[in-house]
């Protein structure tokens, strides 16, 4: 509508200017002025027609969808990538459907009240079929609400774990919980969560040293248990071998005794 009004205004101004030029120009110059004016008029007309055509035509690029609004009313079906012809009263809002990667550094509190600094990331994308709902409920800047929900979920999940667990043996479990919780939050809003990653965990230095020492002690304990088990097995093997050797010697001695007895009996009979 604005384009049509602007075009009409430009044409009227052009006609007024042409009338004034004709009024002040001499007879010899009027034909030249008219030719120039005609050329300018044709250029202006072609430009206006070109703009008018493209005002009714919209191209939705690959990796995006369009939300169509006509006189304040949203169409239920989003515009898919390609060329679309629209009415002059239409407006289109484009939304990217490509994968987005949000990286956040978040300060959280563990179950025992320790402060941790986490580096996390979230990979998500907009569900093309939910673009109209997203525009209606959130608008065009969805990242603000996505980041807010993500941070809230991170703090909720980490508050259920000890710092040592987040840093160590349950790190993968924490990341899985993050992914499940943020998916529950964002799916109803029209987003598809691909992956949530716990990339780094930074503890206070004193706690980090304590955890490292604890892990070292556990490793040393396991190593000692392994050594003790090997020694126990070696001792059992040695005892078993000693027992077998004693049995062998006993059998051997018994055999010798039996042989001597037979020999003695034979000599006596003779």
Buried (B, 14 or more C-beta within 10 A) or exposed (E): EEBEEEBEEEBEEBEEEBEEBEEEBEEEEEEEBBEEBEEEBEEBEEEBEEEBEEBEEBEBEEEBBBBBBEEEEBBEEBBEBEEBEBEEEBEBBBBBBEEBEBEBEBEBEBEEEBEBEBBBBBBBBBBBEBBBBBBEEBEEEBEEBBBEBBBEBBBEBBEEBBBBBBBBEBBEBBBBBBBEBBBEBBBEBBBBBBBBBBEEBBBEEEBBEBBEEEBEEEEEEEEEEEEEEEEEEEEEEEEEEEEEEEEEEEEEEEEEEEEEEEEEEEEEEE
